[in-house]
Amino acid sequence: MTPRERFMTALRGGRPDRVPITEHLFSRKLIKEILGIDAVLYDGKVQAELASKVGIDAIWTPVNGFCGIEETPHAEDEIYKDEWGVTYRKNGWPIIAQIDTPVKNREDWEKYVMPDVDAPYRLRIFKDTKSANKDELAIVLGILGPFTMMSWYLMDFMTLSISMFNDPDLVHEMNESVLDWTLKVVRKAIDDGGVDCVQISDDWGSTTSLLISPDSFRTFFIPYFKRLVDGIKEMGVPVIMHNDGCLWEILPDLADCGIDALHPVERAAGMDLKRVKEEYSGRIVPIGNVNNKVTMASDNPEDVRKEVLQCLDEAARDGGYIISTDHSIHDLIPYRNFKCLVDTVHEFGVYPINIDADRLR
Amino acid sequence: METNLNQLYDAILAGKLEDAVSVTNQAIAESVAPQTIINDYMVKAMEEIGARFEAGKAYVPNLLMSARAMKGALDILKPLIGGDNKVTIGKLCIGTVFGDLHDIGKNLVASMFEGCGFEVINLGVNVTADKFVETVKNEKVDILCMSALLTTTMNYMKTVIDALKEAGLRDQVKVMVGGAPVNEKFAMEIGADAYTDNANAAVVAAKKLMGIN
């Protein structure tokens, strides 16, 4: 199987030749170590080369306009705005945290102009990824979901909280506009060819609970999220939701929205892989679960090996599981640990899976 | 008609700023003692929303809205209180450490502190050790709170604590830490006085450090 076939088979719930591996963000330090390149912007060619080299099966490639990812290089600490009007101070890579948001009230929204869907650079990273994808990896198109756009980029959390109480229509109107924009951009990418699946990044949970109540999600976000999922699936591609944090309360709703897979099933937030696999068998393919805060940063690769084997044992036996860390590869994760994850999957993740009980201890 | 101060309790619990302000104004007009308004109704409402949050029955937006209503009412009462009747139960500064720009969680904690009666100096994000030390020295804060959301920046918390020691200020201030990658073990290792994993617990811990309750 090609990496793409392997990834897509598992994403559809099936059993490929071995468990596919994915990862959506790599540290700049690791890119430097592996490719000898000092990554400045998030570059599609570099990401494709990196994914092939580290031995994973898919490449995450965001649309241009994915908030937090720089369009042009900025100096350290430089303050700048993106096309959404979100203000950042350059710090960190590849996703930069915002320091101010454009919409504080209805008046701001009435003056607000959405970014141009047809901007010439809209699919730059995606097109670069496609042209550099020589090894037939799956291409995962990255977009942002309604809650992250509303609570983190267009509005801040406080403004959103106040608006849900005082001006709920404002939240609905903004959601409509963001949904329309996002579906148009996805359509554009799919028409361009080569999108294997779409990953909607939308973080709903803290490490212990949801960020807003389940009812608020149902009132203000799930209807738009569902329309986003439906719209993408009508275009013929499966949908992965990236949603970290503790999500038990809302998981049945996400399944009803029709997502094909859930990433990253965050172990550090109490998301039990075995339980997700058992309770949502045939509905949601879990992706992830290897703890990136503790295990992946461990001094001892043996810790990684054990946890990878545990994940394979709990979720991979019948197919329908894709392995990755439970968030991303940050600066404190040494390459030897990531290599250990990949090597362990190559050794023990080949179907049929047989892992001795002894190895799991 | 005499003001029903239970309406103030309800307004804060429901996060209704305008209602909280209007009931408070009415109570002031009727010469109700500010200390009574604060202690018997406002603080009680914040304790209740905190308890609901702990029990998973209220969420972050509820805390934010209640804290906002409480602060709105408190702002009206502040000028009326003098002498020994302090309106605040302690003074603290809070900031996200140098290198880190995340502030949603930190601001929520700051709002809860304010809502629960602390005087808060919010130093913002990317705060250096020098800035923390200067604030402790000049503002005589009781508690210094630090936040970090990145595993790469949390180690700076130790830099701040070391700088406090060097400036001879460590004994004058309690240090609290929080943020997604931080845990109790780390907090103790770097010499902090308390770690909490949510905004409500932070208020409870701060009160404990101040010797209240």
Boltz contact constraints between the chains, C-beta under 6 A:
constraints:
  - contact:
      token1: [A, 89]
      token2: [B, 101]
      max_distance: 6.0
  - contact:
      token1: [A, 91]
      token2: [B, 101]
      max_distance: 6.0
  - contact:
      token1: [A, 97]
      token2: [B, 101]
      max_distance: 6.0
  - contact:
      token1: [A, 97]
      token2: [B, 102]
      max_distance: 6.0
  - contact:
      token1: [A, 99]
      token2: [B, 101]
      max_distance: 6.0
  - contact:
      token1: [A, 157]
      token2: [B, 104]
      max_distance: 6.0
  - contact:
      token1: [A, 158]
      token2: [B, 64]
      max_distance: 6.0
  - contact:
      token1: [A, 161]
      token2: [B, 61]
      max_distance: 6.0
  - contact:
      token1: [A, 161]
      token2: [B, 64]
      max_distance: 6.0
  - contact:
      token1: [A, 161]
      token2: [B, 65]
      max_distance: 6.0
  - contact:
      token1: [A, 165]
      token2: [B, 65]
      max_distance: 6.0
  - contact:
      token1: [A, 211]
      token2: [B, 60]
      max_distance: 6.0
  - contact:
      token1: [A, 212]
      token2: [B, 59]
      max_distance: 6.0
  - contact:
      token1: [A, 212]
      token2: [B, 61]
      max_distance: 6.0
  - contact:
      token1: [A, 213]
      token2: [B, 59]
      max_distance: 6.0
  - contact:
      token1: [A, 331]
      token2: [B, 152]
      max_distance: 6.0
  - contact:
      token1: [A, 332]
      token2: [B, 151]
      max_distance: 6.0
